[in-house]
Each structure stands twice: as structure tokens, then as C-alpha cells.
């Protein structure tokens, strides 16, 4: 047991159970759909019908997920246009 107490690697690997933890703060609740969303890309997929990515849009209120065929060369304007037409 004394070996572990003096071993720097062992001390770094073991979490200090008495350390102070920050207070958890709940996420604010949304009041309606699409008030806040998350957008991400699944990139560099094999090309299919001219698309090689997937645009993923998630509504944080309803947790509904939308998957839209995309291209990795799209600009922010392209993403905005697809969002307006598809969602």
C-alpha cells in the first residue's frame, strides 16, 4: 500500500474523492419547438446520389432529429437555405 501512496502515476490515475466539485446547473427549459437547435455534419461518407455528408439538425425542445443529405463543400449560406426549405 505504501508503494501506491508514493507512486506519482498511481496518484494521478486515482480520482480524489474529497475534491471539491462544481455545482450542477440545470439547462434552461425551452418553451417551444425550434427555439434552440443543434446542427452538425456527418462527413466524408461514400457518395450517394451526389451527396457525401449528412446534415443533422436536432430540436432541443422536442428532441426531434432531422437528417438531410448534404455535401462537405456546402457553405453557411447553403446550410441556411437547406434549413429554411427543409425545416
Helices and strands as residue ranges (DSSP letters): H 2-6, H 8-13, E 37-42, E 53-59, E 65-70, H 76-86
